[in-house]
Amino acid sequence: IATTYSNMGMVYDHQGKYDDAESMYEKSLKIQLSRLGDNHPNIATMYSNMGSVYDNQSKYDDAVYCYERAVAILINAHLQNHPRLAIIYENIANCYDKQNRYDDATSMRQRARDICYTLQKIKHNQSNIQEY
């Protein structure tokens, strides 16, 4: 049922029904927290989704708070080079841009770029290994 709530949240978010989206994400988060605990990557996804809802409402401080929760969970789960983390850093950067916090935005984009660079390097190294 947590997945259903989450999916409903996404639909409401895309429809611009942000209060409904937030409600669905909160229900999903509550269920997932009880089953998975605080540090599961699925919890990071829920926080990221909630951050998106807040971002869409121009509630940038709330959005950044949720995005930062997602970042902490992914790093704690040793996913510091995961593409999802790069996307979240970009989302934070976009919030900072909208708040005229350009230095902070640049810092977040640097982190996202570093992850992308690392992933590109790993992919390149793996393709070289497969050639032998």
C-alpha positions in Angstrom: 0.0 0.0 0.0 3.0 2.3 0.6 3.8 2.1 -3.1 0.2 3.0 -4.0 0.3 6.0 -1.8 3.6 7.0 -3.4 2.3 6.6 -6.9 -0.8 8.6 -6.0 1.5 11.3 -4.7 3.3 11.4 -8.0 0.1 11.8 -9.9 -1.1 14.6 -7.6 2.2 16.3 -7.9 2.1 16.2 -11.7 -1.5 17.6 -11.6 -0.4 20.4 -9.4 -2.4 19.1 -6.4 0.4 19.6 -4.0 -1.5 19.3 -0.7 -2.8 15.9 -1.9 0.6 14.9 -3.1 2.2 15.8 0.2 -0.5 13.8 2.1 0.0 10.7 0.0 3.8 10.9 0.3 3.5 11.3 4.1 1.3 8.2 4.3 3.7 6.3 2.2 6.7 7.5 4.2 5.1 6.5 7.5 4.4 3.0 6.3 7.9 2.6 4.8 9.6 4.0 7.9 7.8 1.4 10.1 8.9 -1.4 7.7 12.3 -0.3 6.5 13.7 2.0 9.2 15.2 5.4 8.8 18.2 4.7 6.6 16.8 2.6 3.7 17.3 4.1 0.2 13.5 3.9 -0.4 13.2 6.4 2.4 15.6 8.7 0.6 13.3 8.4 -2.5 10.3 9.5 -0.4 12.2 12.5 1.0 13.3 13.4 -2.5 9.7 13.2 -3.8 8.5 15.4 -0.9 11.3 17.8 -1.7 10.0 18.1 -5.2 6.5 18.9 -4.0 7.8 21.7 -1.8 10.0 22.9 -4.6 7.0 23.1 -6.9 5.2 25.2 -4.3 8.2 27.6 -4.0 8.8 26.3 -0.4 12.5 26.1 -1.0 13.7 25.8 2.6 11.3 22.8 3.1 12.5 21.3 -0.2 16.1 21.6 0.7 15.5 20.1 4.1 13.9 17.0 2.4 16.6 16.8 -0.2 19.3 16.9 2.5 17.6 14.1 4.4 17.7 12.1 1.2 21.3 12.9 0.7 22.2 11.8 4.3 20.4 8.5 3.8 22.1 7.7 0.5 25.5 8.6 1.9 24.9 6.5 5.0 23.9 3.6 2.7 27.3 3.9 1.0 25.7 5.2 -2.2 27.8 8.3 -2.5 28.4 7.8 -6.2 24.9 6.8 -7.1 23.2 8.7 -10.0 20.2 9.5 -7.7 22.5 11.4 -5.4 23.7 13.5 -8.3 20.1 14.3 -9.2 19.3 15.3 -5.7 22.3 17.6 -5.6 21.0 19.2 -8.8 17.6 19.7 -7.2 19.2 21.4 -4.2 21.2 23.6 -6.6 18.0 24.6 -8.4 16.4 25.6 -5.1 19.4 27.6 -4.2 19.3 29.4 -7.6 15.7 30.3 -6.9 16.8 31.8 -3.6 19.6 33.7 -5.2 22.1 31.6 -3.3 24.4 31.2 -6.3 27.6 30.1 -4.4 25.7 27.3 -2.7 24.1 26.3 -6.0 27.5 26.1 -7.6 28.8 23.9 -4.7 25.9 21.5 -5.2 26.4 21.4 -8.9 30.1 20.6 -8.3 29.1 17.6 -6.2 26.7 16.4 -8.9 29.4 16.8 -11.5 31.9 14.9 -9.4 29.5 12.0 -9.1 28.9 12.0 -12.9 32.6 12.2 -13.6 33.2 9.2 -11.2 30.5 7.2 -12.9 31.9 8.0 -16.3 35.3 6.9 -15.2 34.0 3.6 -13.7 32.0 2.9 -16.9 35.1 3.6 -19.0 37.2 1.3 -16.9 34.6 -1.5 -17.0 34.5 -1.2 -20.8 38.3 -1.5 -21.0 38.2 -4.6 -18.9 35.5 -6.2 -21.0 37.7 -5.8 -24.1 40.3 -8.4 -22.9 
